[in-house]
Amino acid sequence: MTKNRSIKTILMVIISIGFLNACKNKEKDYAATDAVYKNRDTTVKPGDNFFLYANGSWLKKNPIPAAYSSWGVGNVVEEVLRDRLKKINEDALKENAAKGTSSQKIGDFYYSGMDTVDIEKQGLSPLKTEMNKIDQVKDINSLVDEFAHLQTIGVGTAIGAGVAQDPKNSAKMMLQLGQAGIGLPNRDYYFNKDQHSINIRTDYQQKHLPVLYKLSGLTDASATETSKKIYSLEQLLADSSRKLEDLRDPYKNYNKMPLAGLSKLAPDINWKSMFDKMDYKNVDSVIVGQPEYYRAVNKALKTYSIDDWKAYLRKNLIEAFSECLSKPYDQEDFRFYGTVLRGKKEQLPRWKRVIDAENGLMGEVLGQLFVKDYFPEKTKERYVNLVEAMRTSFKEHIEKLNWMSDPTKQKAYDKLAKVMPKVGYPDKWKNFSTLTISRGPYVLNVMNANTYWHRFEANKLGKPVDRTEWDITPQTYNAYYNPSNNEIVLPVAMLTIPGFKDEDVDDAVVYGYAAASTIGHEMTHGFDDQGRQFDAVGNLKEWWAPQDSVKFTQRAQMLINQFNGYSIYGLHINGKATQGENIADLGGVVIGLDAFKKTEQYKEGKTINGLTPVQRYFLGYALSWMEQDRKEMLSSQILTNEHSPAFMRVNGPFTDVPEFYEAFHIKKGDKMWLDPDKRVKIW
């Protein structure tokens, strides 16, 4: 009896061990297919730096490659996309397609960009015709004519013109003028006292500009002297340009005037003639964003000589196409804009750069082929449903607001109900039949594509607004909210978690990664400091009760103050300039969390790999911002970008969310602890 009992016990132990090992192996197997589990760095306390806790292990194993200024989840998605687009291009090259077909344009563009033998032989010669046109400028009138011509081929000048919906009448397309004309990323680089800005502008003045002018044929002495004059010209324009945060006020940046008013603003410019030459026909009025800038342009036209302006245009022409030219031009462009500004150590392989250029210029041609293979209808349906889940959750949040009056709530419900989602890819594709692409010089193909886009936009004047149009391709890792259309646009690429099939990712992660950080984020933009000023049909219009606007602004100011307190490399985040994105991040997190609470996964409450559903939700959101940046890139972003750095887009909003504290047992004394009375709640 005893012996038999022992044998039975041994057998039970063996069976139990086998069962436990099977469970462990099963858990281990699931961990291998878990989108968030292995990314964590469990040596970091969630309450000290949640971004590093959630993503630190992945970041350690995936340092920034030399050709990049940043590296993260978006880059991994883009690498997969580039490989797929490369195959599309290589297949098009083999096809020998008929002239004018999409395959012919794709194949020939790729061929011309990869033909480095001819590109090196050609040097600057493909731009000879354009250089001659600049040389023929004799006076202010012919200079302004050249401004007009250069814009049509994609070269920036002192005039920043474009066609867009009238913010106060979204059914009408209007010609609009904004500040432009400078070579550095924004006006602050010309004046800021921080060491990063000083280093950048010193290099620009003393290295970059002189090198460009020497490459264009000037002697060392002439190149140095010309560089000083051109920097001075740009500095004058920068001095009358608005700061990043000041560009966020839609009313102050809306100054509609007839042509006669524009002529008073800048009388030395023949505006009608210039607009005609830009293909902007029958213009009777324009919207000027920053009138003081155009007063400065008029002053600069008389302050600097025609020869100075010609030198300025030559520089702009070369810079616009440097990446398409021979190595000396391409390498200097990369040295300054890639390495000095963004910290990149080497260039991307040639094929990737050509694919990126092609994707930017004729992305919908590629997109039509791309979505056939990579975005099945079942996947699209999941995200269409997610949009509606977020809309429902957002409405419930508005209902519960104790600071908003009922009349304003009713209008907010209406606007939310009319938010138009565009998911995955367009239902209607653009027509590229008038775009001419050949196997000739690469730079001319790029110029032709720029001209196509200029005419495409110019042709919108006087036409009904096409609210079905996408301003982004399905294979782009990005998304946007358009206040004039009251729409959110969600490309397939932005909804992709690299390395995982969509059907294998649990709802908790998807709700954090896509519903909160993308869908909810873009939806909340309709109700941020800018978007809230547009009504349900996209018009800039006061629809809030005055007291509600005051209460919103008070809450937004708390978020501004919170982000003003964060600094990196001695540079403080600009809370005012980034407030729209910060409001959208916080809104996306809290609205997405309540939407997730309605799912079966949340209600069941089961752990996966030891993580609760709510923990997985926050980890999914952190995954969407899994990125690390070089010092130069991060410094430039803080000065020029309305988005906070990626890690602050996780740690910042999470400190305002009570469920985050509960899920990860955050206690007072932890670095991410924020006292309850300081936590921001807007939506």
N, C-alpha and C positions, 0 to 999 in steps of 0.2 A: 504493500500500500504506500509506504513511505517512498520507495523507489519510484513507483509510478507517478506519485505526486510530484516528485522532483523533476522527472522527465517532462511532465505536463507544464511545470513552472518554467523550465528551460525553454520549452517550445513557445510558451506565451511570451517570454522575454524576447526570444528571437523574432516572433511575429510582431511584437510591439516595436522593437528596434527597426524592423523592416518597414513598418507603417510610418514611424517617425521619419526615417530616412526618405521614404517616398514623399511624405509631406514636405520635408525640407527641400528635396529635389524639385518638387512641384513649385514651391515658393521660389526656389532659385531660378527655375525656368521662367516663372512669371516675372521675376525681377529683370530678367534679360529682355523682356518685351514691355517693361514698364517705362513709360516716357519720362517719369520724374524720379524714380527711386534711386537710380545709380548716380544721378547728377549731384546728390547732396554731399556736403562736407560736414560730417557729424561731429568733427572736432570744434566746429563753430556753434555757439549757442544761438538758437533762433531769435532770442530776444536781444542779442548784441548786434547781429548783422544778418538779417534774414536772407538777403540777396546771396551772400556768400554761403550761408547754410544750405540754401536751396540749390545753388549752382556751382559751388566751389570746387567740387571734385571734377566736374566736367571742365571747368576753366583751367585747372591745374594740368589736366591731360591734353588740353587743346590750346597751347600758346598761340599768340597772334602770328600768322605767317608773315614773312618778310614783305610780301607784296601788298599787305593790308594795313590800314590804320586802326581798324577794329576787327574783332572776330567774335561771332556768336551764332545763335540759332538762325538768324536771317541769312548770314553768309553761307551756312551749310545748305539751307534751302536753295539759295542762289547757285551754289556749286552744282547741285543736282539739276537745276533748271538749265544751266549753261551746257551741261553734258547733253541734255535732251535737245536743246536748240542747236548744238553742234551737229548732232546727227541729222536734224532737219536740213541744215545747210549743206552738209556733205552729200546727202541724198539729192538735194537740188542741183549740186554741181555735176553729179553723174547723169542727171536726167536729160541734159541738153534740151531744155524746154523751149517752146516757141516764145518769140519776143513779145513782151507785154504781159506774160503770165506771172503769177506770184512766184512760181518756182524759178523762172528766169531772173527775176529781180533779186530774190534771195541768193541764188547761186552766184550771180555776177557781182553783187555787193561784197559777198564774202571773198570771192576771187580777188577783187581789186584791193581789198583791205589786207589780204595775205600776200600780195605780190610785192614783197619787200625789195626785190631786185630793181623793179621799175621805180618804186618810191624813192630809193636811194639815188638812182640816176637823175631823177627829176629835181631833187632839191627843192628850191623855192619856185621853180619855173611854173608849176600849175597855177600860182597866184599872180603871174606876171600881168595878165589882163587887168586884174583888180588893182594891182599896184599902179599900173598906168592911169587908171581912172582917178586914183587919189592924186597922182602927180599933176593931173590936169586941173585941179582945183585952183581957182585964181582969186576968189573973193568970198564974202560971207554967203551970198546966194548960191554959188556953186558948191560951197562947203556943206550947206544945208541939204542941197540936192544929193550930195554924196552920203550924208547921214541917212537919207531916205533909201538910197539904193542898198547900202550896206545892211540895213535892217532886213531887207527882203531876202538876203542870202545868209542871214544868221549871225551877223557881226554886231556886237553891241556898240553903241555910240552914246553921246550925251543925251539923246532923246530916247525915253523909255515908253514906247507906244504899244498898245495892244487892244484887242477886242474882247469884251466880256459883258455879262449881263449888267444892266443898270441896277445897282443895289437897291434903289428906291422904286424900280419898275422892272421886276424880274422877267417880264415878258418881252423886254426890248434889249437888243444888243447895242452896246455903245462903245465908241472909241474912248480909251482911257489912257491917261499919261501919269507915269510914276517916276520917282527918282531913279537914276541910273548913272552910267558914265564913269564909275570908278573901277580900278583894277584890283583893289584889295577887297576881302569879303564883305565888309561893311564900313560905315563911316567911322566907327570907334577906333579902328586900327590906325587911323591917321592922327589920333589925338590922345588915346589912353596912355597912362603913365606906367602900367604894369610891365614887367620885364618881357612877358610873352609878346605883347603888342609892339614893344620897342624893337625886339629881335626881328619880328616879321617885317615891319616897315623899313628897318635898316637894310635887311637883305633885299627887299623889293627895290629900294632906291639905289643901292650901291653895287648890287650883283645882278639881279634879275633883269631890270630894265637895260642896263648897259650891255649885257650879253645879247639880248634881243636886237638891240640896235647895231651891235657889231656884226651879228649874223645877217642883218639886212643890208650890210655894206658900208656902214659908217666907220670912220677911224676911231681909235680909242678915245681921243680927245673929244671928238664930235659926239660919240655915244654917251660919254659922261655928261657933257653939257646938255644934250638933248634930254637925257634922263631926268636931270634936275628940273627942267622946264615942265616936262610932262607930269612929274610928281606934283609940282606946284599947281598945275592946272587941275589935277584930280583932287588935290587938297582943298582948293577953292569950292569945287562941287560938293565934296564931302562935308564941308563946313555948313552948307545949307541943306544937308540931308537929315532926315529925322532918325532918331534913335529907334532901336528895335522895339522897345516898349511903346513908343509913341505911334508906331504903325498899327497898333491894335485897336485904335479908336475909329470905328467905321464912319462916324459923323464928321470928325475932324479931317478925315482923309477922303471926304466926299465934297468936292467943290465943282459943281456943274456950271459951265459957262458957254456962251456962244463964241464963235470964232473971233468976234470983235473983242470979247473979254480976254481971250488968249493973246491977241495981238497987243493989248495994253500990258499984259503981263511980261511978254517977251517981244517987243516991237521989231527987233532986228531979224526975226524969223518970218519968212513968208509961209505961214502955216497951211494955207489952202494948197499952194503949189507942192509943198512937201508931202502933205497927206495924199494928194493925187498920185505922186510918184511912188508912194508906199502902197498903192492899190486901195487906199481908204477913200472911196468915192462918195461924193455928195454929203460930206460931213458938214453939219450946221452947228453942232455943239459937241463939247467934250467934257469928260469928268477928269479933273486934275486932282491927283492925290495930294501933292505937296507943292503948292504954288510958289513958295519961297525958293524951292530948288530951281524952278524955271526962270525966276528972276536972276539967280546966280548963273545959269547957262547964258542968259542974254549978256550979263556982265562979262563972262569969260570970253564970249565971241569978240568983244572989243578989247579985252585986256591982253589976250594972247594973239600972236601973229598968225597969219595963214600958214606959214611954214611950221609953226608949233602945232597947229591943229592937224596938219598933214602927217606930222610925225606921230601924233596921238592916234590917228586912224590906222597908220601902218602897223603900229604896235598892236592895236585891237584886232586887225585883220589876221596877223600872224598868230596871235594867241587863240583866236577862235578856231584855227585849224592846225595848231601845232601837232596834235596827236596824229594827224593824217599826213604829216610831212616827214622828211628824212630825219635821221637820228639826231643831228645837232639841235633841231627845233623841238622834237619830241622829248629829248632827254632834259633840256632846260625847263620845259613846261613841267615835266615830272619832278625835277629837282626842287622847284619852288612850290608848286601847288600840291605835289604828292609828299615830298619829304619834309620840307621846311614847315609847311602849314599843317600837315596831317601825320607826319612821322613815319611814312612808309619807307621801307628799306630797299625795296626793289619793285620793278614794274610787274604787272600781271603778264603772263604769257600772251604773245601777240593774238592768238586765236580768241582768247577771252575778251580782250579789249575790242576786237572787231565785232564779236557777238554782242557786247554791251552797247556799242555804238549803233549797230543794226537794230537792236531791241528798242533803243530810244527813238530811232527815226522811222522805223516801219514795223513796230511791235505787233500791230494788229494783223499784219500779213503773216507773221510767225504764229500769232495767237490762234488764228483759225485752224492751223494744223496742230498746234499744241494741245488744245482742249479736247480734241477728238479722242486722244489716247490717255489723257491723264486726269480727267474729272468726270467720272461716271454720274449718271442722274441720281443714283441713290445717295451719293455723297452730297450733292447739291441740295437734295431734299432735307438732309439733316440740318444744314446751315440756314435754309429758309425757315425751318421750324424754330431754330434757335433765335432768329431775329424776332419772331412773334412772341417767343417766351420772354425775351428781353423787353419788348414793347409793353407787355402785360405787367411785368415787374416794375418798369419805370412808372407806369400809370398809378400803380399802387403806392409807389413812393411819393408821387405828387399828392395823392389823396391824403396821406398821413402828415404832410408838412404842416407845422404849426405856425410858420412865419409868412405863409402866402395866403392872400385873401381868395375867397371863392370866385369872384369875377376873373381874376388872373388865372386861377386854376382851370376854369372852363376853357379859356383860350389856350392854355398849355396842353390840355387834353386834345384839343383840336389839332394843334401843331404836331403833337406826338403821333396822332392817328394818321396824319398825312405824310409822315416821314417815308420816303420811297426807298426801299432797299433794292440794290443791284448786287446780285450774288453770283460769284464765280466768273462769268464772262458775259459779253454783250449779246443781246438778242439780235442786234443789227450791227453789222461790221462796216467800217469806213471803206470808201471806194478809193483805191490807189491807182486807178487806171491812168491818171495824168502824170504819175511819177515816173520819170525816166531814169533807169539805172543801166550802166554798161560795164564792160571790163576795162574801161579807160581809167584815168587817174582817180585814185581813191578819194582825194580831196574834192573832186568835182562831183562825185556821187553824193558825198555828204552835203555839198553846197546845193545840189539839186533837191535833195530831201528837205533841207531847210527852206528852200523856195516853195516847195509843195506845201509845207506846213504854214508858211506865211500866207500864201494865197488861200489856203483852206480857212484860216482864221479870218482873214480880211473879207472873204466872201460871206461871212455871217452878218455883216452890217446890213441893216434893212430887211433881214430875213426873220421868219418866226424862230423862236428859240427851240432847238431840238433837245428836249428833256430826256431823250433816250440815249444820248451820247455819253460815252465813257471817256474820261480824261486820263485813264491809266489802262495798262494792258493786263490781261488775266494772269500773265506769268511774271508780274511785278510783285515783289514782297513789300507791299505797302497797302494803305487803305485811306479813304478820306471822307469828310463830310462837306457837302457843298451847300452853303446857306441859301444861295439864290434859287436852288432847286429843292431845298429841304430834302436832301437825299443822302444816303450812306452807300458808299461803293466799296465792295468787298471782293477783291480778286481771289481766285482760287489759290494762288501762291501764298497769300497771307493766312490762309486757313490750314496750311500744311505743317505737320510736325515731321521734321526730317527723320527718316529711318523707321517710320511707323505707318502701318496701314490705318486709315481713318477708322475702320470698323473695329480695330483692336484697342482703341484708346477709350478709356472709361469716361463717363459723363463728367465726373468731377474735374478731371484734367481739361477736357474740352471746354467746359464752362469757364474755367479760369483762363485757359490759353486763348480761346477764340471769342466766347461770349462776353467776357469781362474786358479783356485787353484790346479787343478790336471792335466787336459789334456794339457793346455798351459804351465803349470809349467814343466811337464815332457818333452814336446816338446822343450822347451827353453833350457833344460839341454844339448841337442845336440849342443847348441851354447853358452854354458857358458865357464868359463875359462878352464875347463878340456875337456868337450864334444866337443868344437870347434876344438880341436886338432886331432880329429878322422874324417876320410873322410866318404863318403857316404856308403861305404861297411864295415865300422867299423875298419879301420886300422889307427893306430897312424902314421900320415903322415902330413907333411907341405903342406897345400893346400891354405893357405892364402897368398896374396901378402904381403911382409914385412911391407910396410907402413900401411896396413890395420890392421895387428896385433898390431902395435904400437898404432894406434888410438883406437882400442878395449881396449887395456890395460890401456890407459889413462882414458877412461870412467869407466872401472871396478875399477880403483883406486879411483875415486870419490865415488863409492858405498862403497868401503872398508873404506874410511875415514868417510863416513856418519855413518856406523855401529860401527866403532871404538869409535865414540862419545857417544854411548849409554851404560849405566852401570846399573846394578842391584845388590843390596846388596854389593856395593863396587867392584864388578867384572865387567870389561869391556868386552863387546861382542868382540870376535876376528873377526874383519872384513875380514881379509885375509882367515882364515879358513872357514868362512861362506859365502864367496863371491859367490860360485857356487849356493847355495840355494837362496841367496838374488837376484842374477841375474835372476834365474828361476822364483822367485816370482814376480819381477817387470815385466819381460817379459810376464808371464801369465796374469797379470792384464791388461796391455795395449793392448795385442793381443786379449784377451777375450772381452774387451770393444768394440773394433772395429768390432769384429765378431757379438756381440750382436746388434750393431747399424744397422745391416742388417735385423733384425727380425721385424715381424709385430708389436710386442708389443712395441718396441722402436719407430717405425714409427708412431704408433697411439698416443703415448705419454700420455695415460690415467694413472691417479693415481690409486693406490690401497691402501686403508686405509691411504690416504693422502700422500703417497710416490710415487715419480715419478719413471719411469722405471730405470733411471740411479742411483737414490738413492737405489733402490732395488737391483741393480747389485752390488753396493759396499757392501750393507748389506749381500747379499748372499755370497760374498767372505769372509767377516768377520765371518760369520757363520761357514765356513769351519775351522776356527782357534779358535773357541769358546772353550777355555780351561783355567783352572787355575792350578797353580803348587805350591807345598810346597816349602819352602825356600831351603831345602836340595836338592830337585830334580832340581830346577832351577839353583842352584850353580853348581851342578854336570854337568848339561847340558852345561853351559857356558864353562866349562873346557874341556869337552870330546866330544862335539857333533858339527858336521859341520852345524847344523841347528840353526838359531836364535830362541829365545823363541817365543811362539805362538803369544803373543800380539805385538811383534815387527815385525812379518811377515805380520801384517795388517798395523800398524802405520808407519813402515819404508817405504815400497814401495808406500803407498798412498801419502806421502808427495812429491813424485816425479811426480805425475800424475795431469796435469792441470784440467782435467774434475772433479776430486775429489773436488778441490777448488770451482769450479763452482757449482757443485751439492749441496754442503752443505754450500755455502757462507762463505768459510774460508777467514779470513781477516788477514792482517799483525798485529801482536800482539797476535794472537791465538797461543797456544803452539805448534801446528803442522805446523805452517807456515814455509816454507822454501823459501828463496829468489829465484826467477826464475833462476838466474845464477848458483845456487848451486843444482838445481834439475837434477837428473841423467836421461839420456836417452841413452839406449844402443840399444835395439831392438824396 
